[in-house]
Amino acid sequence: MDGYSAPINGGNFVDLVQRGFYDGLPFIRSEDNFFVQTGDPVGAEEGFIDPKTKQYRSIPNELTPPGFNLMDGRYSVVGYLVQGKEVLEELTDQDKIITAKVVYGLNNLVQPS
């Protein structure tokens, strides 16, 4: 997690992971050696409705391989792949997330007091 460059979006991403938002979601779009995208759950909503505020929350939910940081500057980079590059390279829009978890970098985010 990159809590320095994108603390709010990083925190939002971690919150969604901890709530299980990504669990079971399919990858909805993929471009070979460029990115895979998820975050479009089945249902009437247009995205994630925050249970506290009842407001729609939207952030791009994409994974971009190292060396293809073409979207940097246009989208917030909330984290980096630290292992499993070979798995990322094999993902297609036929795959789905079984479960998501943040395994490294939570210490980079400052928890509100």
C-alpha positions in Angstrom: 0.0 0.0 0.0 1.2 3.5 -0.8 -0.1 5.6 2.1 2.1 8.5 1.1 1.1 9.2 -2.5 -2.5 8.2 -2.2 -3.6 8.1 1.5 -7.3 8.6 0.9 -7.7 6.3 -2.1 -5.4 3.8 -0.4 -7.5 3.9 2.7 -10.7 3.5 0.7 -9.2 0.5 -1.1 -8.2 -1.2 2.2 -11.6 -0.5 3.6 -13.3 -2.2 0.7 -10.9 -5.2 0.9 -11.6 -5.6 4.6 -15.4 -5.4 4.0 -15.1 -8.2 1.4 -16.2 -6.0 -1.5 -13.9 -7.7 -4.0 -14.5 -11.3 -2.9 -16.1 -13.2 -5.8 -16.0 -10.3 -8.3 -15.0 -11.2 -11.8 -12.4 -9.4 -13.8 -14.5 -7.4 -16.3 -11.8 -6.2 -18.6 -8.2 -7.2 -19.5 -5.6 -6.1 -21.9 -2.6 -8.4 -22.5 0.5 -7.1 -20.6 -1.3 -3.9 -19.7 -4.0 -4.3 -17.0 -6.9 -6.2 -15.6 -9.9 -4.5 -14.2 -12.6 -5.5 -11.6 -15.0 -3.8 -9.3 -18.4 -4.1 -11.0 -20.6 -6.2 -8.8 -23.8 -7.7 -10.1 -26.8 -5.8 -8.9 -28.9 -2.6 -9.3 -26.3 -0.3 -7.8 -23.7 1.5 -9.9 -20.9 0.7 -7.5 -20.3 0.5 -3.8 -22.8 2.2 -1.5 -21.0 3.1 1.8 -23.2 1.7 4.6 -22.2 4.6 6.9 -22.9 7.5 4.6 -25.3 5.8 2.2 -23.3 7.5 -0.6 -21.9 5.9 -3.8 -18.1 5.4 -3.6 -16.1 5.0 -6.8 -12.4 4.3 -7.4 -10.7 2.6 -10.3 -10.0 -1.0 -9.5 -7.2 -1.9 -11.7 -3.9 -3.8 -11.6 -1.1 -2.6 -13.9 2.1 -4.7 -14.4 5.4 -3.0 -13.4 6.9 -1.0 -16.3 3.5 0.0 -17.6 2.8 2.9 -15.4 1.1 4.8 -18.2 -1.9 5.7 -16.1 0.2 7.3 -13.3 -0.8 10.9 -13.0 -4.3 10.2 -14.2 -5.3 7.6 -11.6 -4.1 7.2 -8.0 -1.7 4.3 -7.5 -2.7 2.9 -4.2 -0.3 0.0 -4.1 2.2 -2.2 -5.9 2.6 -5.8 -6.7 5.3 -7.3 -4.5 5.1 -10.9 -5.7 3.0 -13.1 -8.0 3.8 -11.4 -11.3 3.4 -14.7 -13.1 -0.2 -15.0 -11.8 -1.0 -11.4 -12.8 0.2 -12.1 -16.3 -2.2 -15.1 -16.6 -5.4 -13.3 -15.5 -8.1 -12.8 -18.1 -11.7 -11.5 -18.0 -12.8 -15.1 -17.6 -11.3 -15.2 -14.0 -12.6 -13.9 -10.7 -11.3 -12.9 -7.3 -11.8 -15.7 -4.8 -10.8 -13.4 -1.9 -8.8 -10.2 -1.6 -6.5 -9.2 1.2 -3.8 -6.7 1.8 -0.6 -8.6 2.8 1.9 -5.8 2.9 2.0 -2.0 3.5 -0.9 -1.4 6.0 1.7 0.3 8.2 2.0 2.9 5.4 -1.5 4.2 6.1 -2.2 6.4 9.1 -5.3 5.4 10.9 -7.6 8.3 11.9 -7.9 8.9 15.6 
